[in-house]
Amino acid sequence: MAVTALAALHRKLFDETDGVKFSKLKDRLLAKHGASDRLAVLDILIGYAKEGQLLHWRNFLMSDIARLVEADEHAAFFAWALAQPTLAYWSVDGLLKSAGKDAYVPLVALAASGTASLEVRAKAVKSLAVFSRQPFDAGLPTDPGHWRQDSLKLDAVLAWQRDGCPDGAGHAAPATHASLDEPRTALEKAAARLEKKLAARRKQEQDLAQPSNWLTIASAADMAAIAQRWALPEHYRRFLACHSPLRVLIDSEQYFQGLNLYGAVELVKAQHGYAWNPASDAAIAGWPEHYLVIADAGGDPYCLDLGAIANGDAPVYTARHGAGAWRFERHADSFIDFLLEIAAA
């Protein structure tokens, strides 16, 4: 019965001319047979990628094919697909997965190609970096589709090839403060709770070439630049110095647009558009000069009231942007309370 059902899905997939219906058939094929009949499903999807009548779906299927394939399977297909402009992007990962280090030569050639698209060349460099643990992708967006021409680091890639394509050490995790593991003060306990939330997020998705959702030790230069501009409450100053947010995004039902919690490296620039106009290099009229923006959710600022510092802390206020005038409301009685809230969000 299973073979009959699989054969029926095979026929329907190749006969279907409606993209939406094709998508549902493909999902059914993977859900029902992707594990139990993996090799047969691979043959079906590869056949469609080569000859299917819905041309855009040939490309979309490549990610599923790359996910299903295992070592030493269908390397010849991926080598062929690598030369097809519409199939090349996901063929990069498929070839690495099936051929391993034997994929290095064609992928370096693809990265250096003068005819392949920038997106495909960037994908080759990114995937080579991940597979070989070399730093070709350091500091670059996780999605190579966002890379620029000067992001490719071809000189480094070609030098690596000349050296025999050695394995690298990978990217080191950002440095964190020891108190996250053994918190003692109220601030440290709040930061540790937030770190626990962020660690769960990192476990699901993390690219150490462009690390995100970390609490890190700030640089002395960043803290000095901040100290020149503001007299911060001690709790917040300590938080930035020891637990500076690095691309921290709180995504929850409460913050459905995502809450960006700023770190020391971006705090000065984060005031642009709120307190400061970088074009005129002047303060923006109507902004309370004692409000420091420490986070935003969809452009709505969350501000520490530096005019109400008490016992080393200060309240947090927020307002909706685009309302014509700022109407701030008290959001949290202290920065520590704000940290606890977003840790629980």
C-alpha positions, -999 to +999 in steps of 0.1 A: +000+000+000+028+024+009+044+019-025+011+025-043+005+057-023+041+069-031+037+061-067+004+080-068+019+110-052+048+108-077+024+110-106+003+138-091+034+158-084+046+157-120+011+163-134+002+192-112+003+227-129-010+248-100+019+260-077-002+260-045-015+225-050+020+214-059+033+228-026+007+208-007+015+176-026+052+181-019+046+187+018+025+155+019+052+135+002+078+146+027+056+142+057+044+107+048+074+092+031+104+115+038+117+092+066+104+058+057+111+060+020+139+087+020+158+073-010+127+070-031+116+105-022+150+118-031+147+102-065+113+118-071+125+153-060+157+150-080+137+139-110+115+170-107+145+193-102+158+181-135+126+179-156+096+192-137+072+215-155+069+241-128+102+258-133+103+279-101+096+247-080+127+231-094+147+257-075+126+255-043+130+218-041+167+220-039+167+229-002+146+198+006+169+176-015+200+190+003+183+183+037+174+147+028+206+137+012+234+119+032+271+114+027+281+098-006+247+102-022+239+120-054+272+140-056+270+138-094+235+154-093+247+183-072+278+188-094+254+191-123+230+214-105+259+237-094+262+247-131+225+255-134+220+292-125+185+286-110+196+255-090+231+265-079+223+282-045+212+251-025+234+228-046+263+243-026+251+227+007+240+195-011+274+190-026+292+196+007+269+172+024+273+145-002+309+149-013+325+164+018+360+179+012+359+167-024+334+196-029+361+222-021+376+225-055+343+232-074+330+255-047+362+276-046+359+278-084+323+289-081+332+315-055+358+330-079+335+327-109+330+358-130+296+345-144+278+332-113+255+356-094+269+374-063+243+356-041+255+321-053+292+331-050+285+344-015+267+312-006+297+292-017+320+312+005+297+311+035+291+273+033+329+267+028+335+288+059+310+268+080+321+234+067+359+241+071+356+262+102+376+289+085+367+326+093+357+337+057+324+348+071+335+366+102+314+396+110+292+391+079+254+386+078+243+351+084+223+352+051+249+355+023+222+370+002+229+402+021+266+402+013+283+428-009+309+421-036+337+432-012+324+407+014+336+376-005+372+376+009+383+357-022+420+363-015+417+345+018+397+317+002+423+312-026+452+313-001+434+287+020+431+265-011+468+269-019+476+258+016+457+226+011+423+236+026+431+229+062+404+228+089+401+260+110+393+265+147+359+280+141+346+312+157+350+317+194+319+324+215+318+360+229+333+366+263+308+366+291+311+376+328+315+349+354+286+363+375+261+349+349+269+314+362+271+324+399+248+355+404+248+371+438+234+407+435+199+416+424+213+429+391+233+398+385+203+376+392+182+396+367+209+393+341+213+356+347+176+351+342+178+370+309+209+349+299+189+317+305+163+329+281+188+340+255+207+307+258+176+288+249+172+310+218+209+305+209+204+267+211+178+269+184+197+292+161+232+307+163+259+317+139+291+326+157+303+345+126+277+370+135+267+361+171+234+372+184+215+371+217+245+372+240+253+392+271+290+401+267+318+421+284+319+456+270+351+471+257+368+498+278+366+522+248+328+518+245+324+524+282+346+554+281+326+570+253+294+564+272+309+579+304+318+611+285+281+616+275+260+604+305+262+599+342+245+565+344+228+549+374+252+523+388+230+493+380+228+501+343+264+511+341+274+478+356+250+459+333+266+475+302+301+468+314+296+432+324+265+421+304+264+443+274+237+430+250+250+418+216+222+418+190+197+409+216+161+406+203+133+397+227+105+381+206+074+374+225+036+379+226+041+411+246+068+424+222+053+411+190+074+434+169+105+423+188+123+443+215+159+454+207+179+457+239+209+479+231+245+472+241+274+494+249+288+494+213+255+508+199+242+530+227+254+563+214+242+557+179+209+544+192+200+579+203+198+590+167+163+598+156+151+602+191+173+626+211+198+635+183+197+644+146+229+631+131+223+651+099+223+684+116+245+673+145+220+688+170+195+678+196+160+671+185+134+696+199+108+680+221+129+652+233+134+651+271+171+656+276+173+633+306+158+603+287+183+578+275+169+552+250+181+518+260+158+497+239+131+499+212+102+478+201+092+485+165+106+520+169+088+527+202+116+538+226+122+525+261+141+551+281+160+553+313+151+585+332+185+599+342+168+627+360+153+603+386+183+582+397+179+567+432+197+539+449+218+532+418+188+527+395+162+547+376+127+541+362+120+531+326+095+550+304+081+543+270+061+560+243+046+553+209+064+568+179+047+585+150+020+601+173+031+637+165+043+643+200+060+621+226+036+609+253+057+589+278+043+565+303+061+548+331+068+512+321+090+499+350+100+513+383+137+504+378+160+490+352+163+458+372+125+454+371+127+460+333+153+433+330+132+408+350+102+417+328+118+410+295+135+379+309+100+366+316+084+378+284 
